């Protein structure tokens, strides 16, 4: 007989078939729904679970049901959250269809994160607030979006919010400002490295299911330096976490030192999801923003020494020569402050001597593969799509090989990653292109000149 009692028996068989870990991660909320002729409907609370179970386990579920009804056809449907409650469970009033196992912060139950989730979080500095952020043209969009998220994360507008830029431009400060402004007990801030550590620790002690459930309880997840999330298993679980949270309308904020498309190891679906909300780049600081940051740092140091001051010429030196990031500026001001504490006068000449290493170490940010592709496409009057395509015509093959060579020369990406970014090509194709261009430029002065011009163009664009 095909009814709920049959499903009760089949659940134990399913658990034995897939294993306890997989079962506890994906199947506890799979319920018997109804029967219509040969069609057996099982229900789950979200579209994400329906898609995942249908894709990976529909055949096995059909095989299980065939032991009860040989002609049964299994379908997975999404049920209303209001009918998921058991008869003996307490009534919880919700404003929208949300599964009880993932309650929202506005509900009168589970207002705080479980201890497991709270322990996963990275420290948040209470001094890093929106009020202490300096805003300029290079970070105005990211700042405004961060404020919007902090004010309305229970009804996300930008989801996910992805903030990227070279190290030292204030991404971490913005994420911590969001955490401080949101102020909820179901807000979790952690670094990519912290996520990896927590996941690997859970594998070691057999608590992976608890780790997953704890993270899915948050209303606002902030992940700093997501490029640190590496490893096949880790990336898979991270992708499932993002999908599950966003399916339930939970706000996700991500920061990285590169745009979504340049992240290594992530599958195309996850990269598409990361880039599908609002992507906000923080660029290198202009002189005006550098002056504001410098002034704020000087004011902070005046708490220790009210007499500390920097004259206008030195301000311009730091803003123009050390002002590419907040860390560069703070390092320069700290060195000047330490010098002033020795009783030495801060003249312009003395400041140049003191800051010699800071001025020399003012290096540009990382070149991106898409920048290389655009520059080469423009130079050879082809489109970027042509370079990424499978076309083998001469006017496309050579620019493509040059772009691969420059990507290997000017970026830190591996050959497999470059190949993936060039239309999913194999790393041996990239290696062949690099070796061919290296050989050609040694005996072709015209090509060598073009490569030099392209390198100058790309690096000059990078310094804008």
GIFENWO-V222155 format. One record per helix or strand of 3 or more residues. SS is the DSSP state (~ for helix, > for strand). FROM is the first residue (numbers start at 0). LEN is the number of residues. Records with the same first field share a line. If there is no record, write none. Layout:
SS->FROM-LEN ; FROM-LEN
This chain:
~->3-15 ; 19-7 ; 46-20 ; 80-3 ; 99-3 ; 114-6 ; 129-3 ; 139-16 ; 170-12 ; 191-14 ; 207-8 ; 225-3 ; 231-16 ; 259-3 ; 267-7 ; 286-15 ; 311-10 ; 325-16 ; 347-7 ; 355-5 ; 368-11 ; 383-5 ; 393-17 ; 414-7 ; 426-17 ; 444-18
>->30-6 ; 38-6 ; 72-6 ; 160-4 ; 186-5 ; 219-5 ; 250-6 ; 277-4
